[in-house]
Amino acid sequence: MPARDAYDAVIVGGGHNGLVAAAYLAQAGRSVVVLERLEGPGGAAVSTRPFPGVDARLSRYSYLISLLPRTIVDDLGLRLALRKRSVSSYTPVERAGGPTGLLVGAGSDMAERTRASFARLTGGDRAHEAWLAFYARTQRVAQRVFPTLTEPLPTRAELRRRIDDEDAWRMLFEEPIGAAIEEHFEDDLIRGVVLTDALIGTFASAHDPSLLQNRCFLYHVIGGGTGDWDVPVGGMGAFTDALAEAARAAGAEIATGHDAMLIETDGRSAEVTYRTAHGEGTVAARHVLAGTSPQELATLLGEQPPAPAEGAQLKVNMLLERLPRLRDSAVDPREAFAGTFHIAEGYDALARAHAEADSGTLPTAPPSEIYCHSLTDPTILDPALAERGCHTLTLFGLHTPARLFRHDNTGVRERLLSATLAQLNAHLAEPIEDCLARDADGRPCIEAKSPLDLERDLRLPGGHIFHGDLSFPWATDGADPWGVATGHVNVLLCGAGAVRGGGVSGIGGHNAAMAVLGR
Ligand SMILES: Cc1cc2nc3c(=O)[nH]c(=O)nc-3n(C[C@H](O)[C@H](O)[C@H](O)COP(=O)(O)OP(=O)(O)OC[C@H]3O[C@@H](n4cnc5c(N)ncnc54)[C@H](O)[C@@H]3O)c2cc1C
């Protein structure tokens, strides 16, 4: 890249949203360069081989796709295969009669197994019927809200009219989601399973008056108009690769190893100064699109950062020699781990963990959920590993805010990891540690990332997986129809921090590109 050049748009941050914006703009004939500080694009949507000498390509951070609109895949001509999981979730629990659990299948094939599982847990069909009614309602909302995410923002009143269901409106947008969960479900375990969708990447309680948990819940149940979470075949890296290919094919340049340090703008044109291993350079453009967090953007502009964000999750990647056996012998581990396997996520347990973390201590029983990618898509494993029965396992822990790690990141991460694995082991017939594969140096194949690790590796502020708190999908400022504006007319947010931008969706990138193109 020449030291100074004029582009229509410089995109700072080559996460998947930056790549989506680049591809749309380049396809519309605009000249575009993406500056990404890391050695490869993708940000939190990448695959890596984290264990030396082991050919297992794990989705290192994000792993499932729900919020990516089909229109983005089609418009950009992406070669991307998504596969449905056969099981939606399994939640083990100790009850008076011994180990048992709740298996929720995906699709009609599993309908009877799911009903029977609810009956086994609760002794009747009422809980299952309540479940079906609750999710039929969220699905109707999903069908009405999801298509709006790639349109100019509706007002709150327009969205309410569009949803046209006052009970659903009250439970999702007005009252803390805990009220609806307690109204619909009696069983603590079932309540907990429902609540987890409100807590992924979000540190809040079921009754938080901020409704932060409702916003998180909404984005977890509206994806694709169904709320299904699907497996990207080949891992998240396959998605990012397809995006980078589409952007390059349309003429965009992707400059990796380019760390932006400064953005200067007069509203009509802008300059971005960056650093590489070889020195510094400047690139000029009409527009700057920031795929970085709003915090990082403020720093680059030399402005006061917005309210600090804070992530609260533990992320663990593992490679196993074999799936562990379960204490609940009624369920095959290949089913239990194919969906989201909930651990210590009963409703009361989640409330306790939140209260402990909020008062400054690690949860005694850290809640988490795990899932096995390679059961649905073995292509991420070298065939020899797959033949040996190896499997990947990815764990996402909740309710451990970044502040708990600030004084001793390594020590707290290690303590949290062993407490989290102990909660998992309570439901296994053999400890997970015995099932771990070994890398080329004989070390167990397990890596853990705290919010501070993600802050350092990905520049997620406070390790927040959505760059900041999620927003409801309506306009708060009539002058910003796409939810991407900043204080400068030619500098736009195109990442997860845009309104409706969180998750692997490409929506932040799409909407920023639409704003530039004046659509
Ligand atoms: C552990 C984890 C698990 C998750 N699981 C899921 C999941 O399963 N499904 C889901 O939908 N979502 C999930 N998410 C959330 C999702 O991954 C993110 O919301 C999404 O990837 C954000 O994409 P983005 O392109 O907006 O930003 P990012 O992916 O954060 O990319 C931003 C890019 O900007 C670069 N950058 C930052 N500053 C600069 C600079 N100054 N100069 C140059 N480059 C810079 C960064 O290096 C990075 O590559 C998860 C996130 C994490 C962390």
The ligand as an SDF file (V2000), in Angstrom:
LIG
                    3D

 53 58  0  0  0  0  0  0  0  0999 V2000
  -15.3540  -16.0880   23.2670 C   0  0  0  0  0  0  0  0  0  0  0  0
  -16.4060  -15.5650   22.3440 C   0  0  0  0  0  0  0  0  0  0  0  0
  -17.4400  -16.3870   21.9420 C   0  0  0  0  0  0  0  0  0  0  0  0
  -18.4430  -15.8970   21.1280 C   0  0  0  0  0  0  0  0  0  0  0  0
  -19.4000  -16.7530   20.6530 N   0  0  0  0  0  0  0  0  0  0  0  0
  -20.2580  -16.3220   19.7130 C   0  0  0  0  0  0  0  0  0  0  0  0
  -21.0630  -17.2430   19.0030 C   0  0  0  0  0  0  0  0  0  0  0  0
  -20.9640  -18.4580   19.1590 O   0  0  0  0  0  0  0  0  0  0  0  0
  -21.9360  -16.7390   18.0810 N   0  0  0  0  0  0  0  0  0  0  0  0
  -22.0590  -15.3960   17.8480 C   0  0  0  0  0  0  0  0  0  0  0  0
  -22.8950  -14.9970   17.0330 O   0  0  0  0  0  0  0  0  0  0  0  0
  -21.2530  -14.5070   18.4660 N   0  0  0  0  0  0  0  0  0  0  0  0
  -20.3430  -14.9440   19.3680 C   0  0  0  0  0  0  0  0  0  0  0  0
  -19.4650  -14.0720   19.9320 N   0  0  0  0  0  0  0  0  0  0  0  0
  -19.5660  -12.6370   19.5840 C   0  0  0  0  0  0  0  0  0  0  0  0
  -19.0030  -12.3710   18.2080 C   0  0  0  0  0  0  0  0  0  0  0  0
  -17.8620  -13.1420   17.9760 O   0  0  0  0  0  0  0  0  0  0  0  0
  -18.6470  -10.8930   18.0510 C   0  0  0  0  0  0  0  0  0  0  0  0
  -19.7430  -10.0910   18.4210 O   0  0  0  0  0  0  0  0  0  0  0  0
  -18.2580  -10.6120   16.6000 C   0  0  0  0  0  0  0  0  0  0  0  0
  -17.2220  -11.4670   16.1930 O   0  0  0  0  0  0  0  0  0  0  0  0
  -17.8500   -9.1760   16.4450 C   0  0  0  0  0  0  0  0  0  0  0  0
  -17.3500   -9.0260   15.1410 O   0  0  0  0  0  0  0  0  0  0  0  0
  -16.7280   -7.6570   14.6670 P   0  0  0  0  0  0  0  0  0  0  0  0
  -16.2290   -7.8580   13.2860 O   0  0  0  0  0  0  0  0  0  0  0  0
  -17.7040   -6.5800   14.8960 O   0  0  0  0  0  0  0  0  0  0  0  0
  -15.5410   -7.3800   15.6690 O   0  0  0  0  0  0  0  0  0  0  0  0
  -14.2670   -8.2400   16.0900 P   0  0  0  0  0  0  0  0  0  0  0  0
  -14.4630   -9.6540   15.7580 O   0  0  0  0  0  0  0  0  0  0  0  0
  -13.9830   -7.8700   17.4960 O   0  0  0  0  0  0  0  0  0  0  0  0
  -13.1310   -7.6780   15.1560 O   0  0  0  0  0  0  0  0  0  0  0  0
  -12.5640   -6.3910   15.3680 C   0  0  0  0  0  0  0  0  0  0  0  0
  -11.2240   -6.3830   14.7000 C   0  0  0  0  0  0  0  0  0  0  0  0
  -10.6470   -5.0860   14.8180 O   0  0  0  0  0  0  0  0  0  0  0  0
   -9.2380   -5.2520   15.0090 C   0  0  0  0  0  0  0  0  0  0  0  0
   -8.7250   -4.0160   15.5810 N   0  0  0  0  0  0  0  0  0  0  0  0
   -9.0120   -3.4890   16.7900 C   0  0  0  0  0  0  0  0  0  0  0  0
   -8.3630   -2.3230   16.9460 N   0  0  0  0  0  0  0  0  0  0  0  0
   -7.6350   -2.1190   15.8220 C   0  0  0  0  0  0  0  0  0  0  0  0
   -6.7550   -1.1060   15.3820 C   0  0  0  0  0  0  0  0  0  0  0  0
   -6.4840   -0.0300   16.1540 N   0  0  0  0  0  0  0  0  0  0  0  0
   -6.2050   -1.2040   14.1640 N   0  0  0  0  0  0  0  0  0  0  0  0
   -6.4510   -2.2740   13.3670 C   0  0  0  0  0  0  0  0  0  0  0  0
   -7.2720   -3.2770   13.7310 N   0  0  0  0  0  0  0  0  0  0  0  0
   -7.8660   -3.1960   14.9490 C   0  0  0  0  0  0  0  0  0  0  0  0
   -9.1510   -6.4360   15.9320 C   0  0  0  0  0  0  0  0  0  0  0  0
   -7.8770   -7.0310   15.9100 O   0  0  0  0  0  0  0  0  0  0  0  0
  -10.2340   -7.3470   15.3380 C   0  0  0  0  0  0  0  0  0  0  0  0
   -9.7270   -8.2040   14.3500 O   0  0  0  0  0  0  0  0  0  0  0  0
  -18.4180  -14.5430   20.7160 C   0  0  0  0  0  0  0  0  0  0  0  0
  -17.3520  -13.7280   21.0670 C   0  0  0  0  0  0  0  0  0  0  0  0
  -16.3510  -14.2310   21.8720 C   0  0  0  0  0  0  0  0  0  0  0  0
  -15.2060  -13.3430   22.2290 C   0  0  0  0  0  0  0  0  0  0  0  0
  1  2  1  0
  2  3  1  0
  2 52  2  0
  3  4  2  0
  4  5  1  0
  4 50  1  0
  5  6  2  0
  6  7  1  0
  6 13  1  0
  7  8  2  0
  7  9  1  0
  9 10  1  0
 10 11  2  0
 10 12  1  0
 12 13  2  0
 13 14  1  0
 14 15  1  0
 14 50  1  0
 15 16  1  0
 16 17  1  0
 16 18  1  0
 18 19  1  0
 18 20  1  0
 20 21  1  0
 20 22  1  0
 22 23  1  0
 23 24  1  0
 24 25  2  0
 24 26  1  0
 24 27  1  0
 27 28  1  0
 28 29  2  0
 28 30  1  0
 28 31  1  0
 31 32  1  0
 32 33  1  0
 33 34  1  0
 33 48  1  0
 34 35  1  0
 35 36  1  0
 35 46  1  0
 36 37  1  0
 36 45  1  0
 37 38  2  0
 38 39  1  0
 39 40  1  0
 39 45  2  0
 40 41  1  0
 40 42  2  0
 42 43  1  0
 43 44  2  0
 44 45  1  0
 46 47  1  0
 46 48  1  0
 48 49  1  0
 50 51  2  0
 51 52  1  0
 52 53  1  0
M  END
$$$$
